[in-house]
Amino acid sequence: MATKEAKTQVYYINLGGSVGNTGAIRYAWRGKKDSYKNIAAGLGVVLAKDTDKGLMFGANSPKPAMVRIGYTAADGSSKSTNRFCEPDKLNAVTTGGELNGKKIKVGATEYNINNVNIKSN
């Protein structure tokens, strides 16, 4: 019998800590597979390994920042999606434009990123 491929992956962001993320809280969550493909490093997101220890799931506080990533759909309409972002990376991805021109995977399709903003309610 063939094994099924996982549809989700575990990701985490280091919150707080000092040099080299010593003492950081590893805020973890399960997300769709490849939802951070091409953009994980820019957002400070790490794909967890089976051997990673100290991952904290389901915490309401502290929680990483959320960014709204804008892209253009195939029909030409403007769309956006939300992703977690390490607080130390916010300036680089919002005003620095580090992710502009990269691709984001939404569902089964990849789109070009147009802009990134801090998500507000």
BALUMRO-275606 format. One record per atom (N, C-alpha, C, O, CB): x negated, y negated, z negated. Coordinates in pm, whole numbers, plus 50000, padded with zeros to 5 digits. Glycine has a CB too. Layout:
# residues N
XYZ...
# end
This chain:
# residues 121
499165011850000500005000050000499114987550000498154986749924500965000049878499434978150083498654965750095498924956749975500034956149923498994958450226497874949749932498054940249822498524926949878498154922949988496734938549741499344920249801499864907149843498894896249802498284896749695501254904549782498764886449889497904875149858498664865249770499854862749791497414868249988497974859749671498604850349579499064837749652498384832949743497624846649466500214832449612500744820249671500394807949589500624796549632502254821249686499834810249469499454799149382498004800949335497434811849345500414798049261497454790049284496114790149228496114782049100496994773749078495084784549329495134784549014494984776948891493934766148914492824768948961494604786148770494294753848881493414742348893493244736148755494064738348666493964731948995492164728248738492034720548614491284707648640490574706148740491314728748505491474698148545490774685348546490154683548409490794686448308491734673348581488924678848405488264675848279488724662148231488594652248304486724676448293489244661448110489684648748052488804645647932488614653947844491184649348010488264633547930487404629547819486044635947831485594639447940488044633247686485384637347719484064643447719482984633247747483254621447773483984654547822481744637947741480604629147764479864633647889480464639547979479654628947641478584631047894477784634448011477944649348043477834657847954476294630947987478194652348169478384666248210479664672348157479794684548150477214674548164480634663848120481934668048067481824676347938482704684447909482674676148171480754674247862480604680947734481724676547641481904664547619479224678147671482464686047587483554683047495484844678947563485794674847495483144672347402484914680047693486114676047767487224686147747486984698047725485804674447918488454681147754489634689847754489854694147898489844685747988490904682547693490064706947919490324711948054491824713548073492404723848040489584725548078492454702948127493894703048152494144711748274493654708748383494454688448174494894722648258495084732448366496554733648406497454731148326494554746048323496764737348532498104739748583498024749548700496954751548758498784726348626499144755348734499224764348849499904756648961500994751148943500014777648814499264756249076499804748949191499794757649315499194768449317499004736249216500464752949419500494760349544499094761949600498254752949590501404753349647498854773449659497554776349717497204765849822498034762249905497534790549778495994761149817495434751249910496054737349899495834729049988495594756150050496834734449794497424721049783496364710349756496634698549775498474720949673495174714349712494084704949690492934707349788491824702249769493574706049546493194715049894492184717849996491734704550057492574696050087492744727550106490464702650077489844690750136489794678650045489044669250073490574687150261490574678349937490644666149855490294668649708490254659049630492034660349864490044680949668489814684249527488654676249468488814670249361489534699149512487524675949532486364668949478486634654049461486244648149361485144670949569487304648049558487624633749550488534630349434488454619549376488274629249678489414639749398490344637649288489814642949155490454640949051491674644149319488674649549156488104655149033488784667948990488744671548873488204645048923489404674949083490134687449054489204699249081488484699549181491434688449140489244709048991488404720849002489304733049017490284734548944487464722348879488974741749112489674754449127489124763849020487934766849019489494760549273489994768448931489554776848819489134790748866489674796148963490674778048716488174796148796487734809848819488304818648709488714813648604486184810848825488334831648731488834840948631488024840348501488534843848395488814855148686486774836048510485894835848393485924822748316485284821648212484494838748436486644812548365486704799648297487434801048164488484807348155487404789048385486854795048062487444795547928487884781547886487404771647939486434801547826488784780947790489194768147733490174760247818490284748147802488014759847709490864766847909491854759847990493114757547908493594766647841492184767648119493644745447912494814741847834496004739747928496014730348008494544729047749496994748447918498194747848003499354741547926499474743447805498584762048053500204734147996501464729447941501404717947843502384715347773502124740447877500294711047836500184699847742500894687547797500764684347915498714696647712501634680647712502264668147752501344656247730501494645847794503564666147676500394657847640499474647047612498174652947560498244661447471500074636947510497024649247608496804640147719497154646847852497144659047864495354635247721497444638647949497794643448082496994635248183496804623248163499344642348109496514641448292495764633748391496654623648463497884624548461495124643248493496004614148526496734604248606497334611048728496834621348774495794592548648498404605248781499024610048905498814599349012498944587448986500554613248884498504603949132498394594849245499414598849351499774610549364496954594749305499864588849425500784591149537499944589949664499344579649692502004580849536499924600849740499114601449863500044599849983500944607850005498324614849872499804589250059500634586350177500044592550302498834592450323500784571350195500924597850385500504603850512501604601850615502734598250580500174619050495501284604050741502254602750849502644616550898501784624650934501684594250965503944619350898504454632350943504394633251095504164623251163505904634550894504604645251146504524647651291505524639051369505274635551484504774662351321506664635751308507674627651377507394612651368508174604551416509054630551320506254609051306505864595051296506344588051171506004576451148506354587651414507134594751088507644588450966506584588850855505744597850850508934595550919506654578950768505744578350654506274587050542507454586350508505554563850605505404595250487505754604250377504714602750269503664596750290505864619050425505014608350150504034608450043504244620649956505314626649954504124595449959503204624149884503234635149790502394631149670501534622549681502714648349855502634637349557501914634049434500904644849400501154656749423502894632049317499764640649347498734649949303498094644449176498084632349154497654652149415497564653449091496814649248973495464643649016494924647449120496624661048874494924634448934493624628448961492904626148829493504621448732493774615149041491624629348826490814626648707490724611448689490474604348786489384633048719490914606448567490894591848546489624585048598489694573748647491044588948399488474591648588487214585748634487174584048786486344576448837486054594348590488044590748860488044590449006489084580749063489114578549184488294604349061489934574848979491024566249027490554554749114491114552349221491784560748909489534547649070489054536149147488554540249285488844533549384487934529049070487824551349292487264555849420488354559849519488224557349639486314567549398489434566049471490464570749564491514560049596492134560549702491154582949507491714550449506492714540149534492084528449609492324526749728493374535149403491284520449542490694508649608489474512249693489154505049787490284498249504488804523249661487624527349737487954534649865487094535649954486754535949653489164539749878489584546550000488864559450029488754563450145489414537450114488364566149926487564578249945488304589350021487674597150092487124583449812489624590250006490374600950072490974596850206491494605350279491474605649981490924583950240491504579350367490834586550484489614587350492491344564050382491654591650575491154598750691490964613650668490804621150764489874592850734490974618050542490884632450514492254638650534493244631550555490354635150369492314651650528493574658750549494124663850417493364668050329493384670450648495454663550404496134669250288497094679850338497764678150440496894658250206497144690850266498044701750304499334700450225499324700350102497384715650279500434699350297501764698650237502574709750302502804709650423502454684350258502994719350223503634731150279502594738950357501534742050305504844727350369502894741950481501954749450565501224740450664500454745450747502684760350640501444727350656500904718050756499914708350692500104704050578502034710350824498874704850767497914694750721498204681450790498534681050908496464699350748498084670550714498334657150764497154648150730496424650850634499654651450705496964637550808495934627550779496414618450667497554613850667495584619350906495534615950572495864607150460495684592650504494654588950562494964610150335496704584450476496654570150512496254561550394495474552150409498004565550564496774564550276496494556450158496744564450030497414574750031497354543650159496184559449921496364565749790496624554549690495884544749685495114574449748497674556049610498034546449508498274553549377498604565449375499264538249550498124546349267498484552049138500004553449135500724544149168497974543149019500464565149095501904567549093502544559848978502074560248864502204582749080503604552749009504384546148905505754552648903506204558249003504484530648929506404551748790507724558148779508644551748873509814555648880508294557348638
# end
